[in-house]
Amino acid sequence: MSEETLSHQLVVFSLGDEEYALPITQVHEIIRYTEPRAIASPDHSLRGVISLRGKILPVYDLVTRLGLDRQSPGKDAKIVIVETAEDMAGVVVDDVEEVITITGEHLEEAPTTGTNYIDGIAKIDDRLVVLLDPEGIVSPNVAAPAAETTSTEAEDLRAAA
């Protein structure tokens, strides 16, 4: 079977007005949004943790992780539990839209974005759906602490003087 006829099932969800998708084979389940228990972390996209059938899972704010603008999750928000080779984690999405089946002819490579979050773009009629890489969106994303940034900026200012 050629890549053009090979089918892929995707879970399509929204973040604001945009559509994104994850491979259904790596979506463990979808649950109603409940506020995660906050924990200290240098990763600003980590909203906290939840207990799912006795297992503690990290929950990431996908909007923050992707660098998008948004307020708090709305009434239709969901947590998509994503399964990777290493572990499971939740990602907060605005709403889950549908499950679709596409073939390779619908897929395009994503332009270089400088991140490991995006796998490609699916062109479906007049829609563009961004395919996300489950491994990339749930891998630790530790940002530099603000104090280090501030001290580096101060050193740069002193060197320039």
N, C-alpha and C positions, 0 to 999 in steps of 0.2 A: 504494500500500500504506500503510495507516495505521500510526502509531507502535505501536498495540496489537498488531499482527500482525507487525511487523518483528522479526526474530530477531537475537539477539546471542550469540556464542559467548564463553564465559569460561573461563579457567584458574583453578580453585579450589584454594587452598592453605591450610594451617593455620599459625597462630601461636599456640602454646599450645593452648587448647581452642576458640579462635575460628576462624571461616572467613572468608577474604578472597578476592577475585578480581581479575583483570586481564583486559582485553579480549585475546582470543587474537591479534587483528591486531597487537598491540604487544608480544607475547611472541616474541622472536627464537628462543630456545631455553632448555632447562632442563638444567643440568649438576649433577653430583654436587658436594657441598660440599668444597672444599679451602680451607685457611686462606689468606686473601689476604695479600700482602706489605704490612706496615704502613707507612704514610707519615704524616708530621706533617700535621695538619689541625685547624683550630679547630672543624670539624664533628664532633661526637662520634659521629654515626651512621655515619661513613665508616670501615669496617673496614680498608680498604686497597685494593690494586689486584691484578688478575690479568691474565695474558696469555692472550687467546683468539685463537688462530690468528694470532699476531703483532701483535694490536691490544691496547693497554693499556686496561683498563676499570676504572672505580671500582666498588667493591662496598660497598653500604650495608646496615647492619643494620636491617631493617625494624622490628623490635621497638623498638629505640632511637628510630628516626625517628618512630614512632607514639606514643612515650611509654608503652609497655607494660613490664611486668616479666618478666624471663626470665634464665636462666643462659646458658651457652655453647650453641651449636647442638648438637643431638643427632645420633645416628648416621644418622637419615633426612633430615638437612638437605640442602637443595638451594640452588643459586644460580639464580634466574630472571633471564635476560638480557632486559632491557626495552629496546625501541627507541622513542625519541621522535623528534619532528621534528628535533631538534638533534643527538642523539647516541645512544649506547647505554651502559647501566650495568647492573650486577648488583645484585640484592636477595636477602638471605639469608632463607629461609623454613624452617619446621620440616619440612614435607613437602608435596608436591604431591598433591592428592587426586584430581581428575578434571577433565575438560573437559565443560562443560554448555552446552546451548543454551536460552536463555530468550527470552520475548517481552516487549514493553513492559508488558504487564499484570502482570508479575512485579516491575517496577521501581518503587521509591518514591524520592522525594527524601530525601536525608539531612538530619537536623536540622542547623542551623548549628553547625559545630564550631570555627570560627575558624582552620581550616587549609585548605590547597588540596590535601590528600591524598585526600579522600573524594569520590567522584562520586555515590554513591547506595547504596541497600540493595535487594538482591534477595530477595524472599520466595518461597521454594521449599518447598512443603508446610509443615512446621513449622520450617524452617531460615531463619535470617536471615544472608545473606552480604553482607559489606561490600565494595562495589565501589570500588577504588582508582583514582585518576587517575595514570597513568604519568608524565605531565609533572610533577606535584606531588611524587611520591615520589623522583624522581631529580634534581630541580633542587637546586642548591647550597642548603644550609641552614646558614649560618654563624652559630653562637651567639656571643654576646659573650664575650670572654676573661674568665676569672675575675678577673684583676687589675683590669680596669675596673670590674667589679661591686663588688669589695671597696673600691676607692677611692671609688666613688659612695656606697656604704653609709657609709663613714667620713665623707664630707662631710655626708651627711644627719644623722649622729649629732652632728657638731660644730655644725650649724645648729640642731639641737633643744636643745643645751645652753645 
